[in-house]
Amino acid sequence: ALTYHYESQCIPTPAAWLAHQLPVWFQKLSVVATYVIEVAVPVLFFAPLRRLRLFAFYCQVLLQVLIILTGNYNFFNALTIVLAFSLLDEEHVGRWLGRPRKRHGPGWPPSLGSVLGTLLELCTYSLLLCWTVRYFSLELDWDRKLLDSKVAFTYHEFTTWLRTVTLPLVGVAFLSLSWEILVAMYRCACVRGCFWKLWATLQWAIMATATVGLFAVSLVPFTYIEHESNGKLWPGIHQMFGAVQRFQVVNSYGLFRRMTGVGGRPEVILEGSYDGHSWTEIEFMYKPGNVSAAPAVVAPHQPRLDWQLWFAALGHHQGSPWFSALVLRLLQGQPDVIRLVQADESRYPFHARPPTFLRAQLYKYWFTAPSEGSPGPAPWWRRQHVQEFFPAVSLGDPTLESLLSQHG
């Protein structure tokens, strides 16, 4: 998948071009790492050992930073990093800030708890490694000096495993939350003074109620990953979720579940003309167009028009009714719409007066290889014309009027 992903995602970054050049064995290994970090490591969020939680934190942050560097996904990855910070404790953050490390008693001989904790940690890492080697057939190829991998489980085996672990994971999370609530209640009891004890207890009651409620309603979107588990939830939880769903308090999320661009990245290129014979391409600020223009870095902003044009290119223009309206506004020279295309007026080829005709062509784009250098500016992309995406129209054209009327 990663041999296509970097060039076919919505809005790539310059680092995506570099990542696309990596060897296939490394791309495959990157997919393995993603599976491990996204599926196995999150269980360690609830681990009783802080070092396992820290390991889970750094794995998540590494993955999210790599995604930020190679793709513009607005705030999704930054939000995940912020949530991951809940895995850190005051002591670890203090070490980042240069505070002296706290002493935890004599270092030798180690206590029984310390020995058991270390053994549990080593067992966890060993289990994770063995699981990865087994289910991804990791093999060292000494002749080619690479680490080979492949998916060694079927879709049926994956769904069966998912059905097996979904509800137990809910149980693990519930036990973890219950422990935190009990520890917080104990701390309230340790507060000195009746007034402050009551004040702390009131705060605890409000926060515990809100947290348990949030946890309960979050189980509905969480179990969307496995239909049978979702149906086994207590009906009252579904009713609670239905009552607050319109507020979007909790959500499931899945960005893109299918690989696009396998035969090349489809891209819509708008062209304008004054005479209907000589056509000039209209370049957007963020999406690929000019093959010599470097990919943009725009996150955490999400340029909606460039983003939607990526979806439009995946099908017929009839599947994107807004495209006809975009053509109309550009023919009318509406400033607000032109600024969505180019904020710098001088870079918009029809800033003096609107074009008389507009059309759109469909191209397939691919990242260039380092060896594909050519005279002039080095191209980031190579492209091939596929077909007309939207016919040439002008203001008052029956074709355009029909489309606008059809889409209301």
Salt bridges, closest charged atoms under 4 A:
GLU7 OE1 - HIS20 NE2 3.63
ASP89 OD2 - ARG50 NE 2.70
GLU91 OE2 - HIS104 NE2 3.44
GLU121 OE1 - ARG51 NE 2.82
ASP141 OD2 - ARG144 NE 2.89
ASP148 OD1 - LYS28 NZ 3.66
GLU226 OE2 - ARG163 NE 3.55
GLU228 OE1 - ARG163 NE 3.56
GLU267 OE1 - ARG265 NE 2.57
GLU267 OE2 - LYS287 NZ 3.17
GLU271 OE1 - ARG359 NE 2.58
GLU281 OE2 - ARG383 NH2 2.49
GLU283 OE2 - ARG347 NH2 3.77
ASP336 OD1 - ARG339 NH2 2.43
GLU372 OE2 - ARG382 NE 3.92
